[in-house]
Each structure stands twice: as structure tokens, then as C-alpha cells.
Amino acid sequence: MFTKFRAGLMLAAASLALAVSSTAVAKPYKGAELYTPQGVLHGRIEVRMRMARGSGILSTFFTYKDGSELSGAFWEEIDIEVFGKDNARGWQSNIITGMGTRVTSEEVHPTDVSLADGYHTYGLEWTPEYVAWSFDGREVRRTTGAQVGTLKNPQSLRMNTWSSDVTEWVGPFDDSVLPQHQFVNWIKVYRYSNGGFELAWQDEFDSLDGARWSKADWTFDGNRVDFDPQNVTVKDGTLVLSLTREGQVGFTGAVPRDEGTEPGTGAGAGGATTTTTSASSGGGAGGAATASASSGGGAGGAGGAATASASSGGGAGGATTASASSGGGDAAGEGGGIGGTPPDEGASDGGCGCVVAGASSTTSPWAAALAVGLSALAMRRRRTRR
């Protein structure tokens, strides 16, 4: 009797997941999302990116507590969202928290140049005391309000290219500009240790590290696109996230060269040399005591060091290592996904120094299958991002 009941639940969960999967591929446009199944609690992240252009399009980097989209869960998210509208001359910083009615704290940052015409370094610091955002080494926003204190859990790192149907936010969608692409030359992740930054890892995308990254294959309400794994590619030392029509997925063009100041191959960018320097010429957050600088020179120069002093903004962030669940399940994405159960404190993380999102090792197979189905259904209900 118990065996029959358990088998029935597993079949129901599998059928539910299959039904959701079949409805999640019906959209005429395809986007891309890359995420880490492992999470970090506090830290500094720097990402060198060139964004997509076009009204209705968003290119992002953000952190997200897995399972936030589930009913009864407390939402935790920190955003960098670049608008494709107005020739990609602005981006938004944001924190999203809360359960039921969510609290947001958006702030828009105009730029003098198109963020689709060149690479720029986007920085995010998250400590117990503050969250701060930087652009090309210059801090542009810092918040120390009560909302920061509600960010208590590890969050995965995510990048995606998609299209919102909220036209008053992102502008009317113009699909004549497709395909569009978000190019990522490198990412550096610093842990938070003794009030300063310590480089935990970096990825220059000479290949896609399957042990570090996963490709999303879901969608969410308010999103015109399905996330298609084929729209995540690596070419010439650059990660490419594409926004395309259905049937035209992937990237086969030339990767634009990164003329910036940080190391990374970036379609033939010059080799880097190591030097000792003071804070970046922008005078912003994350000025490093020891930094890597390319022979190209130029503005910016934030971060880039294994050892760094506190930023001029007053503090430094990094990633606190945490024990991990041995479940290692799929993480929820921008718009939901699979997972979101708390990690086991005693489980091993395989030495990565990260929290692994996924089910506990004590979860039974039928319960895990049911969680997969319910989580997949929940991803369809995620709120429209604004």
C-alpha cells in the first residue's frame, strides 16, 4: 500500500513537471540565462559586460535566493538591469525583498554612452551593513537601510537577456532589432573576510565551466521569451547570451573586442600585466591595493585583486563560505526554477566554499520528485519584474 502510494506521487509529480515543461517552450522569442547552483552570502562581484540594444529588452546581472518565487517564501534579490531602450543609455539598481507584498528600491542610473557600444565593469557589494553598486570603478549608489538587514540567505549569481512586457518600464518591444546579444568578458567573485575582500574565484570564459554554471530552460509570467540553453554560448573567450526568434537560436557572429583595462581574452583583448596601484582613477568603490591592469590603460580599474583595501565608500564586501547541501539540485532562476530548500549545515560542498542550492540528502525520492513538479509550476507564477 505504501509503495503504491509513493509511486503514485512520483508519477503525479513527473506528469506535473512534464506539463509545465511543455507549456514553457511555446513563446515565439528565446532568451538566455546562466546561473550558479552554488550561492554566496555577502561579497563583491565584478562583471565586465557589453549589453544588448533595443526597446523592450533587458540585459542583467543579479543575485537571487533560490526558491524566492515559491508560495510562502521570503523573496531576496539584488539587481543590475540594463535597459535596451534609448540606445541602452541607462541601467537600474534594485533590491527586492518581502513575502506576499514585495518591497523594491529601484534607482535608475543614466550614462553618457551606449552600454551596447562597449564593455563596462559593473560592481556589486553586499555586506551585512550595506549594498553598493559601482560602474567602471566608481560607486554610484550605496544603501544602508533596513531592507539590507533582511538579506539573510545565500544567493546564486545570475546573468540573463530577456524582454519584459511591461512597456512603461522597458519600452515597447521592437523585434526588428533581433537578434541581440549580451557579451561577458569576465567575472570576479570576492568573499567577505575580516571586513575586506579576498578573491574567491574568477572566470574568463575561455570555456563554459559546467561545474560552476548551469543554463536556464524556463520562463516566467511577464517575460516574452523562454530561456533556451542554446542561446548561451562561449566564443573567443567571451560568454554570449542571445535574444532571438524561435528557430534562430545561438550565436555565430564575431565577438566585439574589449578595449578595457582588465584581464580577459575578450575576442583578442591584449594580455594583462600585473602592477601595484592605488584606487581606480574613478575614485570609486573597490579600489584595490594590488590590481591587475592591462596594457590598454583607461578609466576604471576597480577590483581585480586577490588582496584589496576597503573602498572609498567605506567598507568592503566578499563572500562568506558556508557549508553546503549534498543534494546539489537545480537552482531557481530569474523567473523561478527548481530547488530552494535550505542547505544541510553538515553536508560537504566539495571544497568550493559555497552554499549549494538543492534538496537535503535526507529527502526521499518521491518527495523530491513532487518538489520538482511544484517548483516548476511555481516558476510560471513569478511576478512581473519592474
Secondary structure, DSSP 8 states (H G I E B T S, - for coil): -HHHHHHHHHHHHHHHHHHHHHHTT--SEEEEEEEEEEEEBSEEEEEEEE---STTEEEEEEEE-TTTTSTT--EEEEEEEEE-HHHH-EEEEEEEEESSS-EE--EEEE-SS-TTSS-EEEEEEE-SS-EEEEETTEEEEEE-SHHHHT--S-EEEEEEEEEBS-HHHH----GGG-SEEEEEEEEEEEEEETTEEEEEEEE--SS--TTT-EE-----TTBSEEE-GGGEEEETTEEEEEEEETT--S--S------SSS---TTT---EEEEE--S-TT--TTB-SEEEEETT--S--B---SEE--BTTTB----B-----TT----EETTEES------TTS--TTS-SEE-S--TT--HHHHHHHHHHHHHHHTT-----
